[in-house]
Amino acid sequence: MDLARSAALRRGVRLEVVTIAWMFVEAIVALGAGIAARSVLLTAFGVDSAVELLSGIVLYRRLAGESNHAATVDVERLENLTTRISAVLLVLLCAYVLLSSLAGLVFRVIPEGSVVGVAVTLVAVI
């Protein structure tokens, strides 16, 4: 592996650690605020953050594996596994949003306002 690729992989691993830390905080805060406010949208944002957190962990393992000079076959296996896990997580997110929205309509759940929800959303945008 050339030096430029090796440096890029190490940088990617470091950035993924920061991403994982942020997604953990974002998921916990958004889920808590969404549940407290009975907001499907805010809870879905928290679930999305959890999906991103899990995807980030999978990507971290893939980058760390390649960074540690794993065999090409192992890197390809990790790449395929990463893609499949991410796809399943996104399908689960879609199912959650659909079912929560339907339940909200059927049971006429009216969400409350959430200052914490607005704050975490604004920070996520930045």
Summary of the structure (lengths in Angstrom):
residues: 126
radius of gyration: 17.8
end to end distance: 35.1
largest distance: 58.9
contacts: 367
relative contact order: 0.16
helix: 87%
strand: 0%
